[in-house]
Amino acid sequence: MATKEECRSALDTLSGNLAGADGDVRGAAALDRSLSCHIRDLDVTFTGRLTDGRIHVLDTFEGPPREKAQIRLAMTGDDLVAMVNGELNFTKAWGSGRVRLEAGFRDLLTLRSLLRS
């Protein structure tokens, strides 16, 4: 089982990947939105912002999200690490329910290029 530190490192790696992206992916990553990522098996939530093409983690706390972020993710720590390492396809994981993504309809349309990667 992935640790809290491994999950935080995976989010940092994902942030770096987004910052280095081109084209549609870069455009989707350029949103300015609040973000939460709840790691279900650890019952820990990372909160922050997706802005300037990066994920900026601002806080980490025990339990589910305390506030409703504009983009909300929920998954296990192992799934987060596997996705960032390219071992788990986000779209398939989302479609099967392993990963939960909630956002406004417009944001989902904008994020579609991220979901295909």
VOGU-3710 file (C-alpha; in Angstrom, 3 decimals, decimal comma):
1> matkeecrsa> 0,000/0,000/0,000  1,326/3,439/-0,989  2,223/5,775/1,864  1,124/9,374/2,310  4,628/10,485/1,313  4,537/8,379/-1,868  1,148/9,902/-2,765  2,466/13,421/-2,215  5,492/12,597/-4,370  3,179/11,237/-7,085
11> ldtlsgnlag> 1,198/14,497/-7,057  4,460/16,440/-7,377  5,476/14,247/-10,329  2,055/14,748/-11,936  2,449/18,493/-11,461  5,804/18,387/-13,227  4,333/16,318/-16,053  1,526/18,854/-16,527  3,971/21,754/-16,505  5,988/20,119/-19,280
21> adgdvrgaaa> 2,969/19,196/-21,434  2,259/20,626/-24,864  -0,837/21,470/-26,905  -4,290/20,523/-25,617  -2,930/18,972/-22,441  -1,074/22,174/-21,580  -4,240/24,186/-22,238  -6,301/21,972/-19,953  -3,664/22,127/-17,244  -3,704/25,929/-17,455
31> ldrslschir> -7,067/26,091/-15,678  -7,200/27,999/-12,403  -9,288/25,797/-10,113  -9,347/24,567/-6,534  -8,456/20,886/-6,320  -8,792/18,069/-3,807  -7,474/14,533/-3,985  -8,849/12,126/-1,379  -6,775/8,971/-0,946  -9,462/6,565/0,234
41> dldvtftgrl> -7,340/3,755/1,661  -5,224/6,188/3,716  -8,210/8,473/4,473  -6,091/11,521/3,736  -6,891/14,501/1,508  -4,496/16,741/-0,373  -5,939/20,150/-1,245  -4,600/22,931/-3,394  -4,963/24,577/-6,777  -4,441/23,683/-10,379
51> tdgrihvldt> -2,980/26,908/-11,733  -0,279/28,001/-14,153  -0,118/24,463/-15,499  0,882/22,981/-12,133  -0,732/21,357/-9,123  0,088/23,367/-6,016  -0,614/21,271/-2,896  -1,412/23,704/-0,098  -2,642/21,425/2,680  -2,854/17,795/3,721
61> fegpprekaq> -5,239/16,528/6,369  -6,832/13,353/7,675  -10,275/12,411/6,449  -12,418/13,321/3,460  -12,341/16,784/1,880  -13,539/19,492/4,247  -14,667/21,827/1,484  -15,974/21,210/-2,014  -13,160/21,924/-4,470  -13,928/22,770/-8,088
71> irlamtgddl> -12,072/19,620/-9,217  -12,366/16,611/-6,916  -10,488/13,331/-7,234  -10,775/10,213/-5,089  -8,805/6,985/-5,441  -6,481/4,638/-3,583  -2,857/5,554/-3,059  -1,717/2,598/-5,170  -3,906/3,761/-8,061  -2,514/7,310/-7,863
81> vamvngelnf> 1,063/6,046/-7,938  0,276/3,577/-10,748  -1,360/6,286/-12,877  1,553/8,680/-12,462  4,002/5,878/-13,300  2,038/5,050/-16,479  0,943/1,634/-15,183  -2,773/2,497/-14,941  -4,787/4,279/-17,619  -6,779/7,142/-16,088
91> tkawgsgrvr> -9,708/6,843/-18,504  -10,145/3,117/-17,844  -9,770/3,598/-14,082  -12,331/6,417/-14,148  -14,752/4,425/-16,305  -14,540/1,404/-14,003  -15,035/3,477/-10,838  -11,552/2,927/-9,431  -10,970/6,670/-9,724  -13,652/9,244/-9,042
101> leagfrdllt> -13,467/12,623/-10,762  -16,030/15,317/-10,083  -16,018/18,751/-11,643  -18,338/21,141/-13,389  -19,421/20,178/-16,888  -17,285/22,857/-18,547  -14,229/21,778/-16,577  -14,798/18,141/-17,558  -14,915/19,189/-21,205  -11,694/21,154/-20,783
111> lrsllrs> -10,019/18,320/-18,898  -10,913/15,716/-21,562  -7,443/16,006/-23,102  -5,909/15,092/-19,741  -8,256/12,131/-19,393  -7,145/10,636/-22,714  -3,495/10,573/-21,699
//
